[in-house]
Amino acid sequence: MACSDRAGAEAPAPVLLFLQQQVVNWERVAQLADWHRLTPLLYRFLRALPTVPDAFLALLRQECLAITTDNLVKLQEYQRITTLLTRHNIEHYSFKGIYLAQRAYPERGLRPIGDMDMLVADKDLFTTVSILAPDGYEVAGRDDVYYQHPDRNMLEDLHEISLFKPFFTTSRFDIDLHWRVNCLVKEIGFVQLSDMLYPPGFEVEKQVLLLVLHHGINNAWSRIGYVTDLYFLLSTAEVDWPWLLEKVKQYEAELVFFVGLHWCGQLWGLPIPPSVQQLMAAHRVDRLAGAYEQKWEACTIAPFSRRVLAYAQAQGVFRRRLSIYGTYALSFIFRPSLLTIHHRQLYLPKEWGMATVVFRAFQGLLRHR
C-alpha cells in the first residue's frame, strides 16, 4: 500500500488496524525497504501515521534526504552528458532509473537512480567512450580488459560496459553504457538502439518492454521496486496495448509481463483492459506470480541459472523451453573469459571455442589448489 500513487491521501483503514494490532519489527521493515528500493515511498506513506516510532521515521527521513540529493546530482550530470553527446551527433536513449525518476514517479526523489543506464549504437560505442574520457570517465577495471582487446570482439561477447567518474571524496558517477539489452543472453533475444528510436513514438511502451526484459526476465521480478517501476510507468500515460502486447509476444515474454501486471492490479488497482485481463486469466498468471513472490523475503538475486529456469517455466510451449535450455547451455560453455596469469588478465574471446573451456577448467583447478 505504501507504493501506490495515492499514498499521499489518508492511510487506508486496513493499515491503521494492522499497525494497532501487530508488533512490528521496524528494523526488519527498514532492511526490506532498502533491499526492495522502497525507502522513499515507505517514508512518504508512514510519516503521518501516529503509531510509527519517531526513531524509525527519522532513519527513513535521513535515507530519503540522501537519495533525493543523489538523484538531483545524477540528473544534472545526465543532462550535461546528453547535451555533450548530442553535440557530437551520438544518438542515445536513457532507461531504468535515470528515466523513471524523471518521467514516471510522482517526485524525482521517490525512485533511487543508482547507475545511469544509456543505450547507444554499437558503431558509436568507442566514439562515445572517447568523448567522455576527457570529461573524466574511465572504463571500469574488468571491462577495460575487454575494451582494450584490439579485435573489438567485445561488441559480440558483452552487451554493456561500465564507466565511472569520481566526484566529492568517495562518491562517483557510474554510467552503464549498453549497445544491447539482452534477454538473458543475446541468442534468446535482445533490444538495440534502433528498436527504441524506430518507429518513432510509443515511448512508454518501449520503456515497458525494457523493464520486462531487465526486471522481469533477467531478474525474475525479484524486488518489489521492479514492480513499482512498471506500475508508475503504466500509470503515467495512455498505453497502446495492442502494440505493446505484440512487442512482448515478439520476445516471448508475455507471461513474464502478465506477472508484473498481475501485481500492479492486485496490489495497487492499476486499471487493466478487459481484453488483457482475459489473456492473463488464460495463462494462469497467479500461479507463477505466487512462486516469484515467495522469493521477496530472501533479499537476494537468484543465480543466473535459476533465472533462466524461471524464464523457461514461463513459456507455454515445451519446445520453447528446450530451446532456452539449449541456448543457455551453449552460452555457458562458449563464452568469453578472463585468464589471470601472474596478476595479469588476458581476454579470451568467445570465438576461440573449446579453448575457453579448457582455460577456465585449468584456472579452476589452480584456484582449488
Buried (B, 14 or more C-beta within 10 A) or exposed (E): BBBBBEBEEEBBEEBBEEBEEEEEEBEEBBEBBBBBBBBBBBBBBBEEEEEBEEEBBEBBEEBBEEBBEBBBBBBEBBEEBBEBBEEEEBBBBBBBBBBBBBBBBBEBBBBBBBBBBBBBBBEBBEBBBEBBEEEEBBBBEEBBBBBEBEEBBBBBBBBBBBBBBEEEEEEEBBBBBBBBBBBBBBBBBBBBBEBBBEEEEBBBBBBBBBBBBBBBBBBBBBBBBBBBBBBBBBBBEEBBEEEBBEBBEEBBBBBBBBBBBBBBBEBBEBEBEEEBBEBBEEBEBBEBBEBBBEBBEEEEBBEEEEBBBBBBEBBEEEEEBEBBEEBBEEBEEBBBBBBEEEEEBEBBBBEBEEEBBEBBEEBEEEEEE
